[in-house]
Amino acid sequence: MLGIIIFIVILVASFILAVASKKGAIASNMNDVMTASGSFGGFLVFFVSVGEIYALGTLIGAPGAIFAQGANYGVWFIGYVLLAYVVGYFLNPASWRLGQLSKAMTLADNIGWRYNSKVLEVIVACVGIGFLTPWIQNQFAGMAILFNYLNIGINFYGAVVISSILAFVYILIAGIRAPAWVSILKDILLVAAIIIIGIAAAIHHNGGVTGIFQTVQSTHPESLFVQPGKPVGFTISTIIFQMCGFYMLPITFQAVLTSRNEKILRENTIFMPLYMLMFPFLVITAYFAVATIPDLPNKDFATLAVAVDTLPNWMMGFIAGGGAITAILVMAMTALCVGGLFSKNIIGVIRPKTKEKTLVVLVRVVTAIFLCFGMITAIYFPNIMANVITIAYGGLSQTFAGVLLGFFWKKTNKWSVGAGILCGVATYAILVNMFPNPLGLNSGFWALAANFIVTIILSLIIKPDALTVKRFEAFQLARPNRKIS
C-alpha cells in the first residue's frame, strides 16, 4: 500500500512541476513550444540535455547487459558516452550558432536552411520520425519490465495509460518547458535509485563490494574481463558510429536549441561526464546479480531482482515512480520532436502559408497520435521493440555527415547531403536484414562510412548554389572571436 502511495506522490509532484513551468510560456508560439524561445540558462539546459541520455536503459538495461555480457558491455557504454561528450563540446555550440541564423526549431530546419533545400528538410524530418519510433517504444518496453516485475498495486497496462496521458499533458501545458523542469525531479530520482540499489547490494553481501567481486571471480570469472572471443572490432566500430550519432538524435538537438547562448552548451558538456559517477553503482548491482542470482531467466530483470532482494517493499514504489517519470520525460520529448518535425518540416513545406497557430495545434495533435500509437503497440506487443536502440542510432546518425561537413566545407551541397543520407539509411537497412555486421564491424558504422563517401564524392562533383555558399560564409562570420595568446 505504501509503495503505491509513494508512486502516486511522485507522479503528482511531476505534474506540479509541469504546471509551474508554464510561467513565461507562450502557448501559441511555435518557437516557444519547441525550444522555449532559446531562453534556458545553464541549469535547465544541463538537466534537459542529460534527461534524454540517462533513461530507463540506464537503470534497467545497463546492469542487465553487464549481467549478460560482462565487461564487454562496460567498455562499450563508457567509451561511446564519454567520447560523445567530446564530440558535443565542439558540435553543439556550432549547431546552436547555425540555429540562430536559420531560426531553427528542429534539426531539419538547420539542415534545410544551411543547404537551401526544402526537399532535404523533408528527408531529414522523415528519417527523424521513422527512427524515433523505436526510441519511444524502448521506453514502453522498459516500463513493461518495470511494472510486470515490481508488485506495487498497479499493472503495466495502467502504468502505460497514465504515463502516456501525463506525457501529453506535459507538452500541452508548456511545450518543452515542462519536460525540462520535470527532468530535474527525474534525475534526482534516477540517480538516487541507482545509488541506493548499489549500496544495498554491497551491504547485503558478505564482504561488501570486495566480497561481491571475489564471489564472481570464483564462480563466473569470464564476466570480469573483456572476452577475446567477442569481436573487438564490433565494439570499437559501435563506439565510433554511436558517438557520432549521439547528438544527431532530434531530442538531444532539441535541447541544444533551448540554450540562451553557446557558452552554456560548452560549459555544460564539460560537467556532463560527472553523471558517470553512478556507473560504479550500476556495476556493483550487476555483479551482485551475477554472484547471487546467476540463473535469472531474463537479463533485464537484474536491477529489479537486486532491488526486491535487498530493499524494503515500500522502496519499490520509489523505484517505480522514478522509472515512470524517466520514461514519461523521454516519451514527452520524443513525441514533441515528432510533432515538430511533422508539422514544421513536412506540412510546413507542403503548405508554406500555414498559420503559426495552426502549426502549434498540429504539433499537439501529432504528439497525441504518436503517444497513442506507442501506447497501443506497447499494450499488444510489449517487447516488440525492446532491443532496437541500435536501430534508432543506425538511422538517426546519418545526418552527421551533412551537419559536420556543413560547418567547414564550402563545397558541401544539398545533392551530396541528401544522397549521403539516403545511401546511409539504405545501406543500414540492407546490411541489418541481409548481411549484418560485415567483417565483424557494426552495420551502423558501415552505413555512416558509406554516407561520408557519397557526400564527399558528390560534393567534389556538384557545385553548390550561390545561396548555399552565402549561408556557409554567414556561418563562418558568426563564429565568435577568439583571443590568441
C-alpha positions as CSV (number, residue, x, y, z in Angstrom):
1,M,0.0,0.0,0.0
2,L,2.8,2.4,0.9
3,G,4.5,1.7,-2.4
4,I,1.5,2.8,-4.5
5,I,1.2,5.9,-2.3
6,I,4.8,6.9,-3.0
7,F,4.3,6.2,-6.7
8,I,1.3,8.5,-6.8
9,V,3.1,11.2,-4.9
10,I,5.9,11.2,-7.4
11,L,3.6,11.5,-10.4
12,V,1.7,14.3,-8.7
13,A,5.0,16.1,-7.9
14,S,5.9,15.9,-11.6
15,F,2.6,17.3,-12.6
16,I,3.1,20.3,-10.2
17,L,6.5,20.9,-11.7
18,A,5.0,20.9,-15.2
19,V,2.3,23.4,-14.2
20,A,5.0,25.6,-12.6
21,S,7.0,25.6,-15.8
22,K,4.1,27.3,-17.6
23,K,5.2,30.7,-16.3
24,G,6.6,32.7,-19.2
25,A,5.4,30.2,-21.8
26,I,3.6,31.4,-24.9
27,A,1.2,28.6,-25.8
28,S,0.5,29.9,-29.4
29,N,4.2,30.5,-30.3
30,M,5.8,27.6,-32.2
31,N,9.3,28.6,-31.2
32,D,8.4,28.7,-27.5
33,V,6.7,25.3,-27.7
34,M,9.6,23.7,-29.4
35,T,12.6,25.5,-27.9
36,A,11.4,27.7,-25.0
37,S,12.4,30.6,-27.3
38,G,16.0,29.7,-26.5
39,S,15.7,31.1,-23.0
40,F,17.2,28.4,-20.8
41,G,20.2,29.1,-18.6
42,G,22.9,26.6,-17.8
43,F,20.9,24.9,-15.0
44,L,17.8,23.9,-17.1
45,V,19.9,23.2,-20.3
46,F,22.0,20.8,-18.3
47,F,19.0,18.8,-17.0
48,V,17.0,18.8,-20.2
49,S,20.2,17.6,-22.1
50,V,21.0,14.7,-19.8
51,G,17.3,13.8,-19.4
52,E,17.4,12.0,-22.8
53,I,20.8,10.4,-22.2
54,Y,20.2,8.6,-18.9
55,A,16.8,7.0,-19.2
56,L,15.3,3.6,-18.3
57,G,18.1,2.0,-20.4
58,T,20.5,3.2,-17.7
59,L,18.5,1.9,-14.7
60,I,17.4,-1.4,-16.3
61,G,19.4,-2.0,-19.4
62,A,22.9,-1.3,-18.2
63,P,23.1,-3.8,-15.3
64,G,21.1,-6.3,-17.4
65,A,23.7,-6.0,-20.2
66,I,26.6,-6.3,-17.8
67,F,24.9,-9.3,-16.3
68,A,24.6,-10.9,-19.7
69,Q,27.8,-9.8,-21.5
70,G,30.2,-8.9,-18.7
71,A,33.0,-6.4,-19.2
72,N,32.4,-6.1,-22.9
73,Y,29.3,-4.1,-22.4
74,G,31.0,-1.8,-19.9
75,V,33.8,-0.9,-22.4
76,W,31.2,0.0,-25.0
77,F,29.0,2.0,-22.6
78,I,31.7,4.1,-21.1
79,G,33.5,4.5,-24.4
80,Y,30.7,5.8,-26.5
81,V,29.1,8.1,-23.9
82,L,32.4,9.8,-22.9
83,L,33.6,10.2,-26.4
84,A,30.2,11.6,-27.4
85,Y,30.7,14.4,-24.9
86,V,33.9,15.3,-26.7
87,V,32.1,15.5,-30.0
88,G,29.3,17.5,-28.3
89,Y,31.8,20.0,-26.9
90,F,32.6,21.2,-30.5
91,L,29.4,20.2,-32.3
92,N,26.7,21.7,-30.0
93,P,27.9,25.3,-30.0
94,A,28.2,25.2,-33.8
95,S,24.8,23.7,-34.1
96,W,23.3,26.4,-31.8
97,R,25.1,29.2,-33.8
98,L,23.7,27.8,-37.1
99,G,20.3,27.6,-35.4
100,Q,20.4,31.3,-34.6
101,L,21.0,32.1,-38.3
102,S,18.3,29.7,-39.5
103,K,15.8,30.5,-36.7
104,A,15.7,26.7,-36.3
105,M,13.1,24.9,-34.2
106,T,14.2,21.4,-35.3
107,L,17.2,19.6,-36.7
108,A,15.5,19.5,-40.1
109,D,15.3,23.3,-40.0
110,N,19.0,23.7,-39.5
111,I,20.0,21.3,-42.3
112,G,17.3,22.5,-44.8
113,W,18.4,26.2,-44.3
114,R,22.1,25.5,-44.5
115,Y,21.8,23.8,-47.8
116,N,18.9,25.8,-49.2
117,S,16.6,22.8,-49.8
118,K,13.1,22.1,-48.7
119,V,13.3,18.6,-50.1
120,L,16.3,17.9,-47.9
121,E,14.4,19.3,-45.0
122,V,11.6,16.8,-45.6
123,I,14.1,13.9,-46.0
124,V,15.7,14.7,-42.6
125,A,12.2,15.0,-41.0
126,C,11.1,11.7,-42.4
127,V,14.2,9.9,-41.2
128,G,13.8,11.5,-37.8
129,I,10.2,10.5,-37.4
130,G,10.9,6.9,-38.7
131,F,13.8,6.2,-36.4
132,L,12.3,7.9,-33.3
133,T,9.6,5.3,-33.3
134,P,11.8,2.6,-31.8
135,W,13.2,5.2,-29.4
136,I,9.8,5.7,-27.7
137,Q,8.9,2.0,-28.0
138,N,12.0,1.3,-26.0
139,Q,10.6,3.3,-23.1
140,F,7.4,1.3,-23.2
141,A,9.4,-1.9,-23.2
142,G,11.3,-0.7,-20.2
143,M,8.1,0.1,-18.4
144,A,6.8,-3.4,-19.2
145,I,9.8,-4.9,-17.4
146,L,9.5,-2.4,-14.5
147,F,5.8,-2.9,-13.7
148,N,5.5,-6.5,-14.6
149,Y,8.3,-7.3,-12.1
150,L,7.6,-4.8,-9.3
151,N,4.3,-5.5,-7.5
152,I,3.2,-2.1,-6.2
153,G,-0.5,-2.3,-6.9
154,I,-0.6,-1.0,-10.4
155,N,-0.1,-3.2,-13.5
156,F,1.8,-2.4,-16.7
157,Y,-1.4,-1.5,-18.7
158,G,-2.4,1.1,-16.1
159,A,1.1,2.5,-16.0
160,V,1.2,2.8,-19.8
161,V,-2.1,4.7,-20.0
162,I,-1.2,7.0,-17.1
163,S,2.3,7.7,-18.4
164,S,1.1,8.4,-21.9
165,I,-1.5,10.8,-20.7
166,L,1.0,12.6,-18.4
167,A,3.5,12.9,-21.3
168,F,0.9,14.6,-23.4
169,V,-0.2,16.8,-20.6
170,Y,3.4,18.0,-20.1
171,I,3.5,19.1,-23.8
172,L,0.0,20.6,-23.7
173,I,0.8,22.7,-20.6
174,A,4.1,24.3,-21.6
175,G,5.8,22.6,-24.6
176,I,9.4,21.7,-24.0
177,R,9.5,23.8,-20.8
178,A,7.5,21.1,-18.9
179,P,9.9,18.2,-19.6
180,A,12.8,20.5,-18.8
181,W,11.5,21.2,-15.3
182,V,10.4,17.6,-14.7
183,S,13.9,16.4,-15.8
184,I,15.2,17.8,-12.5
185,L,13.0,15.6,-10.5
186,K,13.6,12.7,-12.8
187,D,17.4,12.9,-12.5
188,I,17.2,13.1,-8.7
189,L,15.1,10.0,-8.5
190,L,17.0,8.1,-11.1
191,V,20.5,8.8,-9.6
192,A,19.1,8.1,-6.1
193,A,17.6,4.8,-7.2
194,I,20.8,3.7,-8.8
195,I,23.0,4.6,-5.8
196,I,20.5,3.1,-3.3
197,I,20.3,-0.2,-5.1
198,G,24.1,-0.3,-5.5
199,I,24.7,0.4,-1.8
200,A,22.0,-2.1,-0.7
201,A,23.7,-4.8,-2.8
202,A,27.1,-4.1,-1.2
203,I,25.6,-4.1,2.3
204,H,23.7,-7.4,1.7
205,H,26.8,-9.4,0.5
206,N,29.4,-10.8,2.8
207,G,32.5,-8.7,2.4
208,G,30.7,-5.8,0.7
209,V,31.9,-4.8,-2.7
210,T,35.1,-6.8,-2.4
211,G,33.1,-9.9,-1.4
212,I,30.9,-9.5,-4.5
213,F,33.8,-9.5,-6.9
214,Q,35.5,-12.3,-5.0
215,T,32.4,-14.4,-5.5
216,V,32.2,-13.5,-9.2
217,Q,35.9,-14.3,-9.6
218,S,35.4,-17.8,-8.2
219,T,32.1,-18.5,-10.0
220,H,32.0,-16.5,-13.2
221,P,35.5,-15.1,-13.8
222,E,34.8,-14.7,-17.5
223,S,32.4,-11.8,-16.8
224,L,35.1,-9.7,-15.3
225,F,37.2,-9.4,-18.4
226,V,36.8,-8.3,-22.0
227,Q,36.4,-11.6,-23.8
228,P,38.7,-12.0,-26.8
229,G,36.2,-14.3,-28.5
230,K,33.8,-11.4,-28.9
231,P,35.0,-9.1,-31.8
232,V,36.8,-6.1,-30.5
233,G,36.3,-4.5,-33.9
234,F,32.5,-4.7,-33.4
235,T,32.8,-2.9,-30.1
236,I,35.1,-0.2,-31.4
237,S,33.0,0.4,-34.6
238,T,29.9,0.7,-32.5
239,I,31.5,3.2,-30.2
240,I,32.6,5.3,-33.2
241,F,29.3,5.4,-35.0
242,Q,27.2,6.0,-31.9
243,M,29.5,8.7,-30.6
244,C,29.0,10.5,-33.9
245,G,25.2,10.0,-33.9
246,F,24.8,10.8,-30.2
247,Y,23.9,14.5,-30.8
248,M,22.1,13.8,-34.1
249,L,19.1,12.4,-32.2
250,P,16.4,15.1,-32.7
251,I,15.6,15.0,-29.0
252,T,19.2,15.9,-28.0
253,F,19.4,18.5,-30.7
254,Q,16.1,20.0,-29.4
255,A,17.8,20.5,-26.0
256,V,20.6,22.4,-27.7
257,L,18.2,24.9,-29.2
258,T,16.8,25.8,-25.8
259,S,20.1,27.3,-24.7
260,R,20.5,31.0,-24.2
261,N,24.0,31.0,-25.7
262,E,26.7,28.7,-26.9
263,K,28.9,29.2,-23.9
264,I,26.3,27.4,-21.7
265,L,26.5,24.4,-24.0
266,R,30.2,24.2,-24.0
267,E,30.4,24.5,-20.2
268,N,27.7,22.0,-19.6
269,T,29.4,19.4,-21.8
270,I,32.4,19.7,-19.5
271,F,30.4,18.7,-16.5
272,M,28.1,16.0,-18.1
273,P,30.7,13.2,-17.5
274,L,30.1,13.6,-13.8
275,Y,26.9,11.6,-14.3
276,M,29.1,8.6,-15.0
277,L,29.9,8.6,-11.3
278,M,26.8,6.5,-10.9
279,F,28.3,3.8,-13.2
280,P,30.2,2.0,-10.4
281,F,26.8,1.5,-8.6
282,L,25.4,0.0,-11.8
283,V,28.4,-2.3,-12.0
284,I,28.0,-3.3,-8.3
285,T,24.3,-4.1,-8.9
286,A,25.1,-6.1,-12.0
287,Y,27.8,-8.2,-10.4
288,F,25.7,-8.7,-7.2
289,A,23.1,-10.3,-9.5
290,V,25.9,-12.5,-11.2
291,A,27.1,-13.6,-7.7
292,T,23.7,-14.3,-6.1
293,I,21.1,-14.9,-8.8
294,P,23.1,-16.2,-11.8
295,D,20.2,-18.2,-13.2
296,L,17.9,-15.1,-13.6
297,P,15.7,-16.0,-16.6
298,N,15.8,-12.5,-18.1
299,K,18.9,-10.4,-18.0
300,D,16.8,-7.2,-17.9
301,F,15.4,-8.3,-14.5
302,A,18.9,-7.8,-12.9
303,T,18.4,-4.4,-11.3
304,L,14.8,-5.1,-10.2
305,A,15.7,-8.5,-8.8
306,V,18.5,-7.0,-6.7
307,A,16.2,-4.2,-5.5
308,V,13.5,-6.7,-4.5
309,D,16.1,-8.9,-2.7
310,T,17.8,-6.1,-0.8
311,L,15.3,-3.3,-0.2
312,P,12.0,-2.9,1.8
313,N,8.8,-3.2,-0.1
314,W,7.9,0.5,0.1
315,M,11.0,1.3,-1.8
316,M,9.5,-0.4,-4.9
317,G,7.1,2.5,-5.1
318,F,10.1,4.9,-5.2
319,I,11.8,2.9,-7.9
320,A,8.6,2.5,-9.9
321,G,7.9,6.2,-9.6
322,G,11.4,7.2,-10.7
323,G,11.3,4.8,-13.6
324,A,7.9,6.0,-14.7
325,I,9.0,9.7,-14.6
326,T,12.1,8.8,-16.6
327,A,10.0,7.1,-19.2
328,I,7.4,9.8,-19.3
329,L,10.1,12.5,-19.8
330,V,11.6,10.7,-22.8
331,M,8.2,9.9,-24.2
332,A,7.2,13.6,-24.0
333,M,10.4,14.9,-25.6
334,T,10.3,12.2,-28.3
335,A,6.6,12.9,-29.2
336,L,7.2,16.6,-29.2
337,C,10.1,16.2,-31.6
338,V,7.9,14.0,-33.9
339,G,5.1,16.6,-33.7
340,G,7.5,19.4,-34.6
341,L,9.2,17.5,-37.5
342,F,5.8,16.6,-39.0
343,S,4.1,20.0,-38.6
344,K,7.0,22.3,-39.3
345,N,9.1,20.3,-41.8
346,I,6.6,18.3,-43.7
347,I,3.2,20.1,-43.5
348,G,5.0,23.5,-43.3
349,V,6.9,22.6,-46.5
350,I,3.9,21.2,-48.4
351,R,1.7,24.2,-47.2
352,P,4.1,27.1,-46.5
353,K,1.3,29.6,-45.8
354,T,0.0,27.6,-42.8
355,K,-0.6,29.9,-39.9
356,E,1.7,29.5,-36.8
357,K,-1.3,28.9,-34.5
358,T,-2.4,26.0,-36.8
359,L,1.1,24.5,-36.7
360,V,1.1,24.7,-32.9
361,V,-2.2,22.9,-32.8
362,L,-0.9,20.3,-35.3
363,V,2.2,19.7,-33.1
364,R,-0.1,18.8,-30.2
365,V,-2.4,16.6,-32.3
366,V,0.6,14.7,-33.8
367,T,2.1,14.4,-30.3
368,A,-1.1,12.8,-29.1
369,I,-1.4,10.5,-32.0
370,F,2.2,9.4,-31.7
371,L,1.8,8.7,-28.0
372,C,-1.4,6.7,-28.7
373,F,0.4,4.7,-31.3
374,G,3.2,3.9,-28.8
375,M,0.7,3.1,-26.1
376,I,-1.4,0.7,-28.3
377,T,1.8,-1.0,-29.6
378,A,3.1,-1.4,-26.1
379,I,-0.1,-3.0,-24.8
380,Y,-0.4,-5.5,-27.6
381,F,3.3,-6.0,-28.3
382,P,5.1,-5.0,-25.1
383,N,8.5,-6.5,-26.1
384,I,8.5,-6.0,-29.9
385,M,10.9,-3.1,-29.7
386,A,12.8,-4.0,-26.6
387,N,16.2,-4.2,-28.2
388,V,16.1,-1.7,-31.0
389,I,18.0,1.4,-29.7
390,T,20.8,0.4,-32.1
391,I,18.4,0.6,-35.0
392,A,17.4,4.2,-33.9
393,Y,21.1,5.2,-33.8
394,G,21.7,3.5,-37.2
395,G,19.2,5.8,-38.9
396,L,19.4,9.0,-36.9
397,S,23.2,9.2,-37.1
398,Q,23.0,9.5,-40.9
399,T,22.6,13.3,-40.6
400,F,26.0,13.6,-39.0
401,A,28.0,13.8,-42.3
402,G,25.8,16.7,-43.6
403,V,25.9,18.6,-40.3
404,L,29.7,18.2,-39.7
405,L,30.8,18.9,-43.3
406,G,28.4,21.8,-43.4
407,F,30.3,23.6,-40.7
408,F,33.7,23.8,-42.5
409,W,33.4,22.8,-46.2
410,K,32.0,25.2,-48.7
411,K,31.6,22.6,-51.4
412,T,29.0,20.6,-49.5
413,N,25.6,20.9,-51.1
414,K,22.0,19.7,-50.9
415,W,22.5,17.0,-53.5
416,S,25.5,15.4,-51.8
417,V,24.0,15.6,-48.3
418,G,20.6,14.3,-49.5
419,A,22.2,11.4,-51.4
420,G,24.5,10.6,-48.5
421,I,21.6,10.4,-46.0
422,L,19.6,8.2,-48.3
423,C,22.6,6.0,-49.1
424,G,23.4,5.6,-45.4
425,V,19.8,4.7,-44.4
426,A,19.5,2.2,-47.4
427,T,22.9,0.7,-46.6
428,Y,22.0,0.2,-43.0
429,A,18.6,-1.4,-43.9
430,I,20.3,-3.8,-46.3
431,L,23.1,-4.8,-44.0
432,V,20.9,-5.3,-40.9
433,N,18.5,-7.5,-42.8
434,M,20.8,-9.3,-45.3
435,F,24.5,-9.0,-44.3
436,P,24.7,-8.0,-40.7
437,N,28.0,-6.6,-39.4
438,P,30.3,-7.3,-42.3
439,L,33.9,-8.1,-41.3
440,G,32.8,-8.0,-37.7
441,L,32.1,-4.3,-37.7
442,N,28.8,-2.8,-36.8
443,S,26.3,-2.2,-39.7
444,G,25.8,1.3,-38.5
445,F,29.5,2.0,-38.9
446,W,29.4,0.8,-42.5
447,A,26.3,2.9,-43.2
448,L,27.8,6.1,-41.8
449,A,31.1,5.4,-43.8
450,A,29.1,4.9,-47.0
451,N,27.2,8.2,-46.2
452,F,30.5,10.1,-45.8
453,I,32.0,8.6,-49.1
454,V,28.9,9.5,-51.1
455,T,28.6,13.0,-49.6
456,I,32.3,13.8,-50.2
457,I,32.4,12.5,-53.8
458,L,29.2,14.3,-54.9
459,S,30.4,17.5,-53.1
460,L,33.5,17.4,-55.3
461,I,31.5,16.8,-58.5
462,I,28.4,19.1,-58.0
463,K,28.8,22.8,-57.4
464,P,26.7,24.3,-54.6
465,D,24.2,27.1,-55.5
466,A,25.1,30.7,-54.7
467,L,22.7,31.0,-51.7
468,T,24.2,27.8,-50.1
469,V,27.6,29.3,-50.4
470,K,26.4,32.6,-48.9
471,R,24.9,30.8,-46.0
472,F,28.1,29.0,-45.3
473,E,30.0,32.3,-45.3
474,A,27.4,33.8,-43.0
475,F,28.0,30.9,-40.6
476,Q,31.8,31.4,-40.7
477,L,31.4,35.1,-40.0
478,A,29.1,34.3,-37.0
479,R,31.9,32.4,-35.2
480,P,32.9,34.1,-32.0
481,N,36.2,36.0,-32.0
482,R,38.8,34.1,-30.1
483,K,41.8,35.8,-28.3
484,I,45.1,34.5,-29.4
485,S,47.6,34.2,-26.5
